[in-house]
């Protein structure tokens, strides 16, 4: 159960309603802290959203419900009722047991005992053999066939990326492929790299998702695709790290939470790892994909 929610909206009242709705609370059940009152601006210039932190007054847990004691007035009656139920059940069970005949144990002959023991030993040996049996070693032909299918699948995805980008209106496209272990790198080379990358890499991330789906379907080995253009991934990683550092400095200076714009999961994880080494700072994600965003706040 979530006990705290940081909400952002055009006005403080709208942010409060958003936070209460996210936690499923009424106003009297929550503590509300307005960290950013927000600004209306003039004709949309200088407008700033309000930021509100909504906290649950009393955090409940499932352990409290499990170990909750009954009301003081009803406890003796409950115990007495349970005791009467147990006594009645034991009497009924005793009556049933006494009415049924007790089967006498049948003595086995030495030959039957020996046969039963031999059968049990044989079953145990077979189970042990199955458990310790080593997996079959693939033959040279099987290994070559698997590598051939992987190579064909990797090239199929490269051709697929070229076809998709050309249908996007990018004509001069060349896809360079490299592989290191289970990681396959696809570098798209074109003069219209901006169209392939998109704003904040959204188009490039979509192409990578499509490439990963196709690669899982056509390759025999579980491979991982990475799609890049003009070394955007490396440049974007440096930008995200700089953003994380500036945000951490601002939170330490103002002691107020900062809400970042929505970003892909791998970039949120990068900021999580980077800020994990900053004392006095904690991070968490809110919202739903593809609009999930990161909140950086004082610890």
Order of alpha helices (4+ residues) and beta strands (2+ residues): beta-alpha-beta-beta-alpha-alpha-alpha-alpha-beta-beta-alpha-alpha-beta-alpha-beta-alpha-beta-beta
